[in-house]
Amino acid sequence: QVQLVESGGGLVQPGGSLRLSCTTSGSIFRLKAMAWYAQAPGKQRELVARITTGGDTNYADSVKGRFTISRDSAKNTVYLQMNSLKPEDTAVYYCNVQAGVAWTNYWGQGTQVTVSS
């Protein structure tokens, strides 16, 4: 069974930084991409950043220049470095993996990021 476990969330002051980690377990074959999504209360889950197996990255406009997605294939881990955090970044952040011919989505349980004074 594929399992994704996020960590690194927490409470941080505006302007601060966090680094989220997502470690995968189980067999994920035909990996296509790994990504981070954010979901604020009452809102839909939205893409924050994505990295493909080829190393191409995409970011939501709201986080460009502040967040960086990276991965360590050897550790089966994807990271999200979050700098210059703003209150509007507050959300539950979910790790996502897309794999297989159908680009099947796998999700972690989420980690809470709260940016507040």
TAFENMO-V222100 format. One line per field, one symbol per residue. ss: DSSP state (a for helix, b for strand, c for the rest). phi: phi as a letter, one per 20 degrees, with the letter a starting at -180 (. if undefined). psi: psi as a letter, one per 30 degrees, with the letter a starting at -180 (. if undefined). A space follows every 10 residues. Layout:
# TAFENMO-V222100
ss = ???
phi = ???
psi = ???
This chain:
# TAFENMO-V222100
ss = ccbbbbbccb bbcccccbbb bbbbbccccc bbbbbbbbbc cccccbbbbb bbccccbbbc ccccccbbbb bbaaacbbbb bbccccaaac bbbbbbbbbc cccbbbbccc bbbbbcc
phi = .fcdcebofr ebfgnecbce ccddcneddl fdacbddcce gmdffcfdbb cefenfcccf gfdgnddceb bcffelcdcc eddlfdgffg aeddeccdbn felfecceen cfdcdbe
psi = kkkkjllfla kklkfalljk kjkklljjlh kelklklkjl kgllkkkekk klffgklkkk effkfekkkl ljeeghkklj kjlhkleffk lkkkkkkkll fghkkkklfk kkkkjl.
